[in-house]
Amino acid sequence: MKHDFDQVISRVNTACEKWDDLQNRFGVSDAIPMWVADMDFTSPPPVIEALRQRVEHGIYGYTYRPDSYAEAIVDWVKRRHHWPIDRKWIAHSPGVLAALSTIILTCSQPGDKVIIQTPVYHPFSRTIKALGREVVNNPLHLENGRYTMDFADLEAKIDSTVKILVLCNPHNPVGRVWTGEELTRLGQICIQNNILVVSDEIHCDVVYKGHKHIPFASISEEFADQSITCIAPSKTFNLAGLQTSCIIIPNENWRDRFNQSMNSLNIGSPNPFGILAAEIAYREGEEWLEQVIDYLQGNLDFLIRYFQENIPQVKVIQPESTYLVWLDCRGLSVTTDELDKFMLNKARVAMNEGFIFGEDGAGFMRMNIACPRSIVAKSLRQIEDAVHFLCRA
Ligand SMILES: Cc1ncc(COP(=O)(O)O)c(C=O)c1O
């Protein structure tokens, strides 16, 4: 079946953050929302059909995770990422961030240090600080439009109080799919220093042609033993609101501790729609996923050409994964402080400001292109008009 991602479907009045919370978050209601990381596309049809039947049943009481749910996850990870996982390694969490908080609480002490690689998904640093741990930045290195890890800086910053490194694999917002070589080097440093790697792989299924996601833990038994991997169907199949994620913990000791914490916090119980949608998506959603990746690639090609031809002051950091595009806007004649206001108030496009991902993100904007191409085109025209006005002023 061919899916029509060009169709514009209104999300207004569905209590969705992206559209309905715009006034509250950005102080405007007429900007085009290209921010929070979900898609303006409907989920795979088999998921919608399964949920419809479940809704019609009418009883939504306490739910457990059937064996078939875990089997669907095991099959998916093996089929899509060639990583054979044992069912018993799988732990559960409503969302990846809830899991991250639990891991930090369980696997470190107040005052310990946690490393992140900025610019990176902004809730990482907020969460670490809120839990009384210290954030250590290991900034990524940008050269010729491509980000790489800075291993010398990483090694220089490690001391005995560093307990955890949060890896974003693939990386939001810079779009890198880390290579086996990069992951191996990173893992060796962490193993030598007894640092637990939390590999947030929530974006692992949306990867563009020519790149291949490698689960950190799949590299060796030692890596598996020293890491916790977070995956979810939320970005892949646009199910973020159903708050269902899967935490893969091969190390029995870490796993027991994680499960005990989730139990003591009483946050492990699933909702019936989340686990059903996840299972069906992993079993029957792959054809839809391939089509959505093709469509996103088309949006990306269109956007890159548009910037090159019409707004060359903005450089696109070409993503290898994710539908989030990291825009280097430092060539525009606006200060980094004014950039977000310029994009919002002059271009009327609501994106995420780069500085929230770390101070090295200043001068950048993150644009979500998981929407019909006509909306991408409209937002680009608005940015172009604003930039032309700026150049004339
Ligand atoms: C890298 C990354 N991790 C975690 C999340 C949030 O996951 P969840 O909604 O499951 O907490 C996001 C959402 O954008 C993300 O990009």
The ligand as a Gaussian input file, in Angstrom:
#p B3LYP/6-31G(d) Opt

LIG

0 1
 C       17.304000      11.598000      21.991000
 C       15.957000      11.588000      22.660000
 N       15.791000      10.892000      23.798000
 C       14.608000      10.856000      24.436000
 C       13.514000      11.541000      23.936000
 C       12.231000      11.526000      24.702000
 O       11.773000      10.240000      24.832000
 P       10.490000       9.896000      25.723000
 O        9.362000      10.707000      25.175000
 O       10.324000       8.438000      25.502000
 O       10.828000      10.243000      27.130000
 C       13.633000      12.264000      22.744000
 C       12.504000      13.020000      22.203000
 O       12.612000      13.826000      21.338000
 C       14.891000      12.283000      22.085000
 O       15.075000      12.955000      20.952000

